[in-house]
Amino acid sequence: MKTKKQYILIVLLVFILSLISTADDLRLGVAIIKDRNSSILLGEEYENVVDNAYNAFYNSFVPAVIIESDYLTDTTFNYVDAIVIVSAAALNEDIEEAIDDFISEGGIVAATYNSGLYDIVGDKVDKVWLPELLGIKGQIFTLEADTFELNLGEETVLYDGSSTLVNPANPANSLGAFSQPSGYAPFIKTENTLYTSLDLFASSNKEIEDYFIDQIVDLIGKDYAGLISIDYSEIKQLAGETRSLLRNAQREYRKAIKQKELSEEIATLYEESLLWSDAMQFAVENRSAYHLAKCTMRANKLANELYEKASLLQIPYSTLQARGAYWEGRVKIFVNENLPENPIIFIGDSLTERYDLKKYYPGLPVVNRGIGGDMTSGVWDRKHLLGLEQNPTKIFVMLGTNNVLYDRSSNALEGYLADLEKSLLYIKENAPGAQIYIQSICPLAKSTGVDPQTVPKHNSELQLFANEHGFTYIDVYSLLTDEDGYLRPELTVDGVHFTPKGYELWTNKVNEYL
């Protein structure tokens, strides 16, 4: 089981990667194709070659993933820089079109030895489409396993294994040469392809295998140094959350576009999110350690941005998750509510939410913006849903009960005042014609365990704050408290919330300002 510290480290690592990942660069590393027909024809021998190739790329710090040919889709090759086909003698010709398209879009294709020369029963095929695609000219001869001397640039190396004898077709180029038999090329290279006549990864030829990999990386033109890989088991939770967030963000976009016109920027984010959804699908299905690290945080960041901008709520998904389902349900009511012009707005927590404003202020354009359990910080998160655009005449704010109940840290008062100031200054700026009233925090019953001096201390600072910023302070506290500083028993149903009598006393006080 991963510790919280390990999980945070994973998030930090993939966040760093997200800063250098862009939506127009979803491709990463190589896909080694594991061909079903070749597995049937050659069995374990072929499968070992595929595994050896993967390990060689991995040890060279080149991101690699093995993809079985049966599971190729129209989008599989969108997420790799190169396709590598190793000794796939009976390569399924059904993937020819996909490989052609991949090359036409700038992808790199590399193959070894006898790939694409035979059918599933071991007979030579009439149409050798893959060798032609790789720049091979004329007939291909196959040599039995032996030791060959190769000239690779200024180096001469020995190769042990089987080989074909080939020559390049124009405009392909030969890389190196056989000492014997002379006149044949061990490597043929074009702008987008690389072929080696050698049966690499079937036996130990590390120096030549490294040369093959280096040539592929050269064609790709990317530096993979410094890339981070994270095992699927390590990032599974974050990847799952990200895929869920992508789906939610896309759903919000589709709902929003039916109700309002969205900007081109948001439409672009949506299309981009679809690409990253596919990329995440690829990464998870193939358990690709490099793709998972690259995709997860970039997709997470994009999905959060899309959700906030497209959603009718205009609130980040992470905020909704943190606030909880009840809070989310209330703000969804707010966003769909038709408000009167020039309303009187009441902002607060459950004391306000339970306040039957229509009953206590009949005939007045009252609006309830209370959410049970909310704190001062929660009002900031929903500041744009308070109804300020309706040009309110009066705004009554009562916040702090939950801060007092649930935040008993040494700096609780400072945090409460800082959050309240931020929200109230926003309200003042966006509702310049409204009179703003700050109501005191109400007393709490002894059963809550809150020191009876805590609320008066908060209220004292609250009154100073109101005076400093030109707000009107309303003392509701004194109407409801007993001589010990606790909420009077006959005014509460549970030690916090009011009986009808409590609401009557509150209403009478507010009526003095209407």
LUMRO-274431 format. One record per residue (C-alpha): residue number from 1; residue in three letters; chain; x, y negated, z. Coordinates in steps of 0.05 Angstrom, whole numbers. Layout:
N
(NUM,"ALA","A",(X,Y,Z))
...
% end
This chain:
514
(1,"MET","A",(0,0,0))
(2,"LYS","A",(27,-68,-19))
(3,"THR","A",(38,-120,36))
(4,"LYS","A",(9,-189,30))
(5,"LYS","A",(80,-216,22))
(6,"GLN","A",(93,-169,-37))
(7,"TYR","A",(28,-189,-70))
(8,"ILE","A",(46,-263,-63))
(9,"LEU","A",(114,-250,-94))
(10,"ILE","A",(82,-215,-154))
(11,"VAL","A",(35,-275,-163))
(12,"LEU","A",(94,-323,-160))
(13,"LEU","A",(134,-283,-211))
(14,"VAL","A",(78,-279,-262))
(15,"PHE","A",(61,-352,-250))
(16,"ILE","A",(132,-371,-271))
(17,"LEU","A",(123,-329,-334))
(18,"SER","A",(57,-364,-348))
(19,"LEU","A",(93,-430,-354))
(20,"ILE","A",(133,-405,-413))
(21,"SER","A",(78,-365,-447))
(22,"THR","A",(35,-396,-500))
(23,"ALA","A",(-29,-374,-534))
(24,"ASP","A",(4,-375,-603))
(25,"ASP","A",(56,-325,-580))
(26,"LEU","A",(20,-263,-557))
(27,"ARG","A",(71,-216,-588))
(28,"LEU","A",(124,-184,-545))
(29,"GLY","A",(174,-128,-556))
(30,"VAL","A",(166,-64,-596))
(31,"ALA","A",(113,-11,-603))
(32,"ILE","A",(141,59,-614))
(33,"ILE","A",(88,97,-653))
(34,"LYS","A",(76,168,-628))
(35,"ASP","A",(46,201,-690))
(36,"ARG","A",(-4,257,-678))
(37,"ASN","A",(11,293,-744))
(38,"SER","A",(86,294,-729))
(39,"SER","A",(72,320,-659))
(40,"ILE","A",(32,378,-690))
(41,"LEU","A",(86,392,-741))
(42,"LEU","A",(148,386,-697))
(43,"GLY","A",(121,394,-626))
(44,"GLU","A",(165,380,-566))
(45,"GLU","A",(226,364,-609))
(46,"TYR","A",(190,304,-638))
(47,"GLU","A",(161,282,-571))
(48,"ASN","A",(231,283,-540))
(49,"VAL","A",(256,237,-595))
(50,"VAL","A",(200,187,-580))
(51,"ASP","A",(215,188,-506))
(52,"ASN","A",(290,180,-519))
(53,"ALA","A",(276,120,-564))
(54,"TYR","A",(233,87,-510))
(55,"ASN","A",(289,97,-458))
(56,"ALA","A",(341,69,-505))
(57,"PHE","A",(300,5,-516))
(58,"TYR","A",(285,0,-442))
(59,"ASN","A",(359,7,-424))
(60,"SER","A",(375,-47,-474))
(61,"PHE","A",(324,-93,-438))
(62,"VAL","A",(279,-96,-499))
(63,"PRO","A",(205,-92,-479))
(64,"ALA","A",(177,-27,-508))
(65,"VAL","A",(112,12,-505))
(66,"ILE","A",(94,79,-534))
(67,"ILE","A",(28,78,-572))
(68,"GLU","A",(-5,141,-597))
(69,"SER","A",(-28,137,-668))
(70,"ASP","A",(-98,162,-650))
(71,"TYR","A",(-109,100,-607))
(72,"LEU","A",(-88,47,-657))
(73,"THR","A",(-140,-8,-666))
(74,"ASP","A",(-146,-68,-712))
(75,"THR","A",(-114,-112,-660))
(76,"THR","A",(-60,-65,-631))
(77,"PHE","A",(-3,-96,-671))
(78,"ASN","A",(-24,-167,-651))
(79,"TYR","A",(15,-159,-586))
(80,"VAL","A",(83,-133,-609))
(81,"ASP","A",(140,-163,-649))
(82,"ALA","A",(160,-98,-681))
(83,"ILE","A",(135,-28,-698))
(84,"VAL","A",(186,28,-691))
(85,"ILE","A",(174,96,-723))
(86,"VAL","A",(224,150,-703))
(87,"SER","A",(231,215,-742))
(88,"ALA","A",(155,216,-755))
(89,"ALA","A",(163,266,-812))
(90,"ALA","A",(88,276,-822))
(91,"LEU","A",(68,204,-810))
(92,"ASN","A",(-7,194,-819))
(93,"GLU","A",(-17,153,-882))
(94,"ASP","A",(-80,122,-852))
(95,"ILE","A",(-37,70,-817))
(96,"GLU","A",(-6,45,-883))
(97,"GLU","A",(-54,-13,-890))
(98,"ALA","A",(-44,-35,-818))
(99,"ILE","A",(31,-35,-826))
(100,"ASP","A",(27,-73,-892))
(101,"ASP","A",(-16,-126,-858))
(102,"PHE","A",(31,-129,-799))
(103,"ILE","A",(91,-143,-844))
(104,"SER","A",(52,-196,-883))
(105,"GLU","A",(39,-232,-817))
(106,"GLY","A",(112,-234,-800))
(107,"GLY","A",(118,-170,-760))
(108,"ILE","A",(179,-125,-762))
(109,"VAL","A",(177,-51,-780))
(110,"ALA","A",(234,-3,-768))
(111,"ALA","A",(239,72,-781))
(112,"THR","A",(289,128,-776))
(113,"TYR","A",(309,190,-815))
(114,"ASN","A",(253,229,-848))
(115,"SER","A",(193,187,-827))
(116,"GLY","A",(136,193,-877))
(117,"LEU","A",(168,246,-922))
(118,"TYR","A",(124,306,-905))
(119,"ASP","A",(52,326,-893))
(120,"ILE","A",(24,360,-832))
(121,"VAL","A",(43,429,-856))
(122,"GLY","A",(114,410,-873))
(123,"ASP","A",(109,401,-949))
(124,"LYS","A",(141,340,-982))
(125,"VAL","A",(90,288,-1001))
(126,"ASP","A",(85,261,-1071))
(127,"LYS","A",(76,189,-1050))
(128,"VAL","A",(129,167,-1000))
(129,"TRP","A",(97,100,-983))
(130,"LEU","A",(137,85,-920))
(131,"PRO","A",(207,92,-951))
(132,"GLU","A",(185,48,-1009))
(133,"LEU","A",(159,-4,-959))
(134,"LEU","A",(227,-3,-924))
(135,"GLY","A",(266,-19,-987))
(136,"ILE","A",(291,51,-1006))
(137,"LYS","A",(304,65,-1079))
(138,"GLY","A",(296,131,-1116))
(139,"GLN","A",(299,201,-1090))
(140,"ILE","A",(314,217,-1017))
(141,"PHE","A",(359,276,-1001))
(142,"THR","A",(362,308,-932))
(143,"LEU","A",(427,335,-901))
(144,"GLU","A",(432,386,-846))
(145,"ALA","A",(461,367,-779))
(146,"ASP","A",(535,353,-783))
(147,"THR","A",(587,302,-761))
(148,"PHE","A",(591,241,-806))
(149,"GLU","A",(639,183,-806))
(150,"LEU","A",(605,116,-813))
(151,"ASN","A",(635,48,-829))
(152,"LEU","A",(595,-6,-792))
(153,"GLY","A",(628,-72,-807))
(154,"GLU","A",(698,-69,-780))
(155,"GLU","A",(684,-7,-738))
(156,"THR","A",(686,66,-756))
(157,"VAL","A",(642,110,-714))
(158,"LEU","A",(624,184,-713))
(159,"TYR","A",(551,206,-718))
(160,"ASP","A",(528,276,-699))
(161,"GLY","A",(462,297,-727))
(162,"SER","A",(418,303,-788))
(163,"SER","A",(413,249,-841))
(164,"THR","A",(381,230,-907))
(165,"LEU","A",(419,201,-966))
(166,"VAL","A",(388,136,-992))
(167,"ASN","A",(404,73,-1029))
(168,"PRO","A",(371,4,-1023))
(169,"ALA","A",(323,-24,-1074))
(170,"ASN","A",(330,-98,-1091))
(171,"PRO","A",(326,-143,-1051))
(172,"ALA","A",(343,-97,-992))
(173,"ASN","A",(414,-96,-965))
(174,"SER","A",(459,-39,-943))
(175,"LEU","A",(489,-42,-874))
(176,"GLY","A",(551,1,-867))
(177,"ALA","A",(568,62,-908))
(178,"PHE","A",(583,136,-903))
(179,"SER","A",(656,153,-911))
(180,"GLN","A",(632,220,-939))
(181,"PRO","A",(589,229,-978))
(182,"SER","A",(606,160,-1005))
(183,"GLY","A",(558,113,-1039))
(184,"TYR","A",(500,120,-990))
(185,"ALA","A",(475,71,-937))
(186,"PRO","A",(463,92,-865))
(187,"PHE","A",(422,28,-855))
(188,"ILE","A",(378,-12,-903))
(189,"LYS","A",(352,-80,-882))
(190,"THR","A",(303,-131,-911))
(191,"GLU","A",(274,-194,-881))
(192,"ASN","A",(221,-155,-844))
(193,"THR","A",(243,-82,-844))
(194,"LEU","A",(300,-38,-821))
(195,"TYR","A",(311,35,-841))
(196,"THR","A",(365,82,-817))
(197,"SER","A",(377,148,-852))
(198,"LEU","A",(402,177,-787))
(199,"ASP","A",(361,221,-740))
(200,"LEU","A",(374,174,-682))
(201,"PHE","A",(349,190,-612))
(202,"ALA","A",(350,265,-629))
(203,"SER","A",(420,273,-600))
(204,"SER","A",(470,230,-563))
(205,"ASN","A",(494,174,-608))
(206,"LYS","A",(489,115,-561))
(207,"GLU","A",(535,68,-598))
(208,"ILE","A",(496,76,-663))
(209,"GLU","A",(429,73,-627))
(210,"ASP","A",(450,7,-596))
(211,"TYR","A",(469,-19,-664))
(212,"PHE","A",(400,0,-691))
(213,"ILE","A",(365,-35,-633))
(214,"ASP","A",(409,-97,-641))
(215,"GLN","A",(390,-101,-714))
(216,"ILE","A",(316,-99,-696))
(217,"VAL","A",(324,-153,-644))
(218,"ASP","A",(361,-195,-696))
(219,"LEU","A",(302,-188,-744))
(220,"ILE","A",(253,-207,-688))
(221,"GLY","A",(294,-268,-672))
(222,"LYS","A",(277,-271,-598))
(223,"ASP","A",(318,-269,-535))
(224,"TYR","A",(287,-221,-486))
(225,"ALA","A",(339,-235,-432))
(226,"GLY","A",(307,-255,-366))
(227,"LEU","A",(239,-225,-379))
(228,"ILE","A",(204,-197,-319))
(229,"SER","A",(170,-129,-318))
(230,"ILE","A",(120,-109,-265))
(231,"ASP","A",(94,-38,-259))
(232,"TYR","A",(20,-30,-267))
(233,"SER","A",(12,-4,-196))
(234,"GLU","A",(42,-69,-171))
(235,"ILE","A",(-1,-116,-211))
(236,"LYS","A",(-64,-74,-218))
(237,"GLN","A",(-106,-116,-171))
(238,"LEU","A",(-87,-183,-201))
(239,"ALA","A",(-96,-157,-272))
(240,"GLY","A",(-165,-131,-254))
(241,"GLU","A",(-185,-198,-224))
(242,"THR","A",(-160,-234,-285))
(243,"ARG","A",(-199,-191,-334))
(244,"SER","A",(-262,-202,-292))
(245,"LEU","A",(-249,-277,-291))
(246,"LEU","A",(-241,-278,-367))
(247,"ARG","A",(-308,-244,-375))
(248,"ASN","A",(-342,-292,-327))
(249,"ALA","A",(-312,-353,-360))
(250,"GLN","A",(-334,-329,-429))
(251,"ARG","A",(-404,-315,-402))
(252,"GLU","A",(-407,-386,-374))
(253,"TYR","A",(-386,-414,-441))
(254,"ARG","A",(-440,-376,-478))
(255,"LYS","A",(-493,-399,-428))
(256,"ALA","A",(-470,-472,-430))
(257,"ILE","A",(-467,-477,-505))
(258,"LYS","A",(-542,-462,-508))
(259,"GLN","A",(-557,-520,-462))
(260,"LYS","A",(-508,-575,-481))
(261,"GLU","A",(-458,-595,-534))
(262,"LEU","A",(-387,-574,-515))
(263,"SER","A",(-323,-607,-538))
(264,"GLU","A",(-276,-579,-589))
(265,"GLU","A",(-225,-570,-534))
(266,"ILE","A",(-272,-523,-496))
(267,"ALA","A",(-288,-484,-559))
(268,"THR","A",(-214,-475,-571))
(269,"LEU","A",(-205,-451,-500))
(270,"TYR","A",(-260,-400,-511))
(271,"GLU","A",(-229,-373,-575))
(272,"GLU","A",(-161,-370,-540))
(273,"SER","A",(-192,-333,-481))
(274,"LEU","A",(-218,-279,-529))
(275,"LEU","A",(-146,-268,-553))
(276,"TRP","A",(-121,-262,-483))
(277,"SER","A",(-177,-214,-465))
(278,"ASP","A",(-153,-168,-521))
(279,"ALA","A",(-81,-178,-498))
(280,"MET","A",(-99,-159,-427))
(281,"GLN","A",(-136,-98,-454))
(282,"PHE","A",(-74,-77,-492))
(283,"ALA","A",(-29,-88,-432))
(284,"VAL","A",(-73,-49,-384))
(285,"GLU","A",(-88,9,-432))
(286,"ASN","A",(-14,18,-448))
(287,"ARG","A",(10,4,-377))
(288,"SER","A",(60,-44,-409))
(289,"ALA","A",(102,-73,-353))
(290,"TYR","A",(126,-132,-394))
(291,"HIS","A",(59,-148,-426))
(292,"LEU","A",(24,-145,-359))
(293,"ALA","A",(73,-195,-329))
(294,"LYS","A",(68,-242,-388))
(295,"CYS","A",(-7,-238,-398))
(296,"THR","A",(-37,-236,-329))
(297,"MET","A",(-23,-305,-301))
(298,"ARG","A",(-28,-340,-368))
(299,"ALA","A",(-96,-309,-379))
(300,"ASN","A",(-115,-325,-307))
(301,"LYS","A",(-97,-398,-315))
(302,"LEU","A",(-134,-404,-381))
(303,"ALA","A",(-196,-369,-355))
(304,"ASN","A",(-199,-415,-295))
(305,"GLU","A",(-193,-475,-341))
(306,"LEU","A",(-247,-450,-388))
(307,"TYR","A",(-294,-433,-330))
(308,"GLU","A",(-288,-502,-299))
(309,"LYS","A",(-296,-540,-364))
(310,"ALA","A",(-350,-497,-396))
(311,"SER","A",(-392,-481,-335))
(312,"LEU","A",(-451,-525,-320))
(313,"LEU","A",(-425,-527,-248))
(314,"GLN","A",(-358,-557,-268))
(315,"ILE","A",(-326,-522,-209))
(316,"PRO","A",(-265,-476,-213))
(317,"TYR","A",(-280,-402,-208))
(318,"SER","A",(-229,-395,-152))
(319,"THR","A",(-266,-448,-112))
(320,"LEU","A",(-333,-412,-121))
(321,"GLN","A",(-301,-346,-99))
(322,"ALA","A",(-271,-379,-38))
(323,"ARG","A",(-336,-415,-18))
(324,"GLY","A",(-378,-352,-24))
(325,"ALA","A",(-442,-330,-58))
(326,"TYR","A",(-489,-372,-16))
(327,"TRP","A",(-451,-436,-30))
(328,"GLU","A",(-449,-419,-104))
(329,"GLY","A",(-524,-406,-104))
(330,"ARG","A",(-538,-474,-74))
(331,"VAL","A",(-496,-512,-124))
(332,"LYS","A",(-529,-475,-181))
(333,"ILE","A",(-596,-501,-154))
(334,"PHE","A",(-567,-571,-152))
(335,"VAL","A",(-542,-569,-224))
(336,"ASN","A",(-610,-549,-251))
(337,"GLU","A",(-650,-597,-207))
(338,"ASN","A",(-686,-657,-238))
(339,"LEU","A",(-673,-717,-193))
(340,"PRO","A",(-712,-782,-188))
(341,"GLU","A",(-682,-849,-204))
(342,"ASN","A",(-656,-889,-144))
(343,"PRO","A",(-662,-832,-94))
(344,"ILE","A",(-646,-829,-20))
(345,"ILE","A",(-595,-774,-13))
(346,"PHE","A",(-580,-732,48))
(347,"ILE","A",(-512,-697,47))
(348,"GLY","A",(-491,-645,98))
(349,"ASP","A",(-490,-572,121))
(350,"SER","A",(-545,-526,145))
(351,"LEU","A",(-575,-579,191))
(352,"THR","A",(-589,-620,128))
(353,"GLU","A",(-608,-560,85))
(354,"ARG","A",(-662,-540,135))
(355,"TYR","A",(-687,-611,140))
(356,"ASP","A",(-755,-612,105))
(357,"LEU","A",(-746,-681,75))
(358,"LYS","A",(-811,-681,36))
(359,"LYS","A",(-848,-668,100))
(360,"TYR","A",(-812,-719,143))
(361,"TYR","A",(-807,-774,90))
(362,"PRO","A",(-871,-768,49))
(363,"GLY","A",(-875,-811,-13))
(364,"LEU","A",(-800,-827,-13))
(365,"PRO","A",(-752,-803,-68))
(366,"VAL","A",(-711,-760,-21))
(367,"VAL","A",(-658,-711,-46))
(368,"ASN","A",(-629,-655,-3))
(369,"ARG","A",(-555,-639,-14))
(370,"GLY","A",(-544,-595,47))
(371,"ILE","A",(-509,-527,44))
(372,"GLY","A",(-509,-480,103))
(373,"GLY","A",(-439,-466,128))
(374,"ASP","A",(-407,-524,90))
(375,"MET","A",(-350,-565,116))
(376,"THR","A",(-323,-632,95))
(377,"SER","A",(-277,-601,44))
(378,"GLY","A",(-337,-567,11))
(379,"VAL","A",(-369,-634,-4))
(380,"TRP","A",(-308,-654,-43))
(381,"ASP","A",(-313,-591,-85))
(382,"ARG","A",(-385,-608,-104))
(383,"LYS","A",(-378,-684,-105))
(384,"HIS","A",(-403,-688,-177))
(385,"LEU","A",(-467,-652,-159))
(386,"LEU","A",(-489,-700,-104))
(387,"GLY","A",(-536,-739,-151))
(388,"LEU","A",(-495,-803,-151))
(389,"GLU","A",(-508,-813,-226))
(390,"GLN","A",(-581,-828,-207))
(391,"ASN","A",(-561,-894,-174))
(392,"PRO","A",(-582,-878,-103))
(393,"THR","A",(-604,-934,-57))
(394,"LYS","A",(-585,-900,8))
(395,"ILE","A",(-540,-841,25))
(396,"PHE","A",(-541,-807,93))
(397,"VAL","A",(-482,-763,109))
(398,"MET","A",(-478,-714,168))
(399,"LEU","A",(-418,-669,167))
(400,"GLY","A",(-373,-637,218))
(401,"THR","A",(-413,-585,256))
(402,"ASN","A",(-378,-527,221))
(403,"ASN","A",(-311,-561,226))
(404,"VAL","A",(-320,-564,302))
(405,"LEU","A",(-346,-492,306))
(406,"TYR","A",(-295,-458,262))
(407,"ASP","A",(-232,-501,261))
(408,"ARG","A",(-202,-504,330))
(409,"SER","A",(-130,-516,308))
(410,"SER","A",(-88,-571,338))
(411,"ASN","A",(-96,-616,277))
(412,"ALA","A",(-170,-601,265))
(413,"LEU","A",(-192,-673,277))
(414,"GLU","A",(-140,-702,230))
(415,"GLY","A",(-160,-652,175))
(416,"TYR","A",(-234,-667,185))
(417,"LEU","A",(-224,-742,179))
(418,"ALA","A",(-178,-735,118))
(419,"ASP","A",(-229,-692,80))
(420,"LEU","A",(-286,-737,100))
(421,"GLU","A",(-250,-800,78))
(422,"LYS","A",(-234,-771,10))
(423,"SER","A",(-306,-752,-3))
(424,"LEU","A",(-337,-816,24))
(425,"LEU","A",(-291,-861,-15))
(426,"TYR","A",(-310,-822,-78))
(427,"ILE","A",(-384,-832,-61))
(428,"LYS","A",(-372,-906,-49))
(429,"GLU","A",(-337,-915,-115))
(430,"ASN","A",(-388,-875,-155))
(431,"ALA","A",(-450,-903,-122))
(432,"PRO","A",(-432,-977,-113))
(433,"GLY","A",(-504,-998,-104))
(434,"ALA","A",(-519,-950,-47))
(435,"GLN","A",(-518,-964,28))
(436,"ILE","A",(-478,-908,60))
(437,"TYR","A",(-494,-883,130))
(438,"ILE","A",(-448,-838,170))
(439,"GLN","A",(-487,-799,221))
(440,"SER","A",(-453,-772,283))
(441,"ILE","A",(-438,-698,293))
(442,"CYS","A",(-494,-669,336))
(443,"PRO","A",(-483,-634,403))
(444,"LEU","A",(-477,-559,408))
(445,"ALA","A",(-504,-511,460))
(446,"LYS","A",(-459,-483,514))
(447,"SER","A",(-466,-414,483))
(448,"THR","A",(-424,-435,423))
(449,"GLY","A",(-362,-439,466))
(450,"VAL","A",(-344,-509,441))
(451,"ASP","A",(-316,-556,493))
(452,"PRO","A",(-369,-610,505))
(453,"GLN","A",(-315,-663,498))
(454,"THR","A",(-297,-642,427))
(455,"VAL","A",(-358,-671,392))
(456,"PRO","A",(-354,-740,427))
(457,"LYS","A",(-281,-743,410))
(458,"HIS","A",(-296,-731,336))
(459,"ASN","A",(-353,-781,338))
(460,"SER","A",(-310,-835,369))
(461,"GLU","A",(-261,-828,311))
(462,"LEU","A",(-320,-824,262))
(463,"GLN","A",(-348,-890,286))
(464,"LEU","A",(-280,-924,279))
(465,"PHE","A",(-274,-895,209))
(466,"ALA","A",(-343,-921,190))
(467,"ASN","A",(-328,-991,215))
(468,"GLU","A",(-261,-992,179))
(469,"HIS","A",(-293,-976,111))
(470,"GLY","A",(-356,-1016,118))
(471,"PHE","A",(-404,-957,128))
(472,"THR","A",(-462,-957,177))
(473,"TYR","A",(-453,-909,236))
(474,"ILE","A",(-516,-876,263))
(475,"ASP","A",(-512,-844,332))
(476,"VAL","A",(-557,-782,330))
(477,"TYR","A",(-515,-746,382))
(478,"SER","A",(-541,-787,441))
(479,"LEU","A",(-613,-769,424))
(480,"LEU","A",(-601,-694,430))
(481,"THR","A",(-551,-684,487))
(482,"ASP","A",(-561,-667,560))
(483,"GLU","A",(-521,-696,618))
(484,"ASP","A",(-466,-643,608))
(485,"GLY","A",(-455,-659,535))
(486,"TYR","A",(-492,-598,507))
(487,"LEU","A",(-550,-594,459))
(488,"ARG","A",(-615,-594,498))
(489,"PRO","A",(-645,-524,499))
(490,"GLU","A",(-714,-546,477))
(491,"LEU","A",(-685,-577,414))
(492,"THR","A",(-650,-516,386))
(493,"VAL","A",(-668,-447,360))
(494,"ASP","A",(-599,-416,365))
(495,"GLY","A",(-552,-465,399))
(496,"VAL","A",(-536,-502,333))
(497,"HIS","A",(-599,-511,291))
(498,"PHE","A",(-658,-554,309))
(499,"THR","A",(-730,-541,328))
(500,"PRO","A",(-783,-585,296))
(501,"LYS","A",(-777,-630,357))
(502,"GLY","A",(-703,-639,342))
(503,"TYR","A",(-718,-658,271))
(504,"GLU","A",(-771,-708,294))
(505,"LEU","A",(-720,-744,338))
(506,"TRP","A",(-671,-745,281))
(507,"THR","A",(-724,-772,233))
(508,"ASN","A",(-745,-827,280))
(509,"LYS","A",(-673,-851,283))
(510,"VAL","A",(-664,-849,207))
(511,"ASN","A",(-730,-887,198))
(512,"GLU","A",(-698,-947,232))
(513,"TYR","A",(-654,-954,170))
(514,"LEU","A",(-706,-943,116))
% end
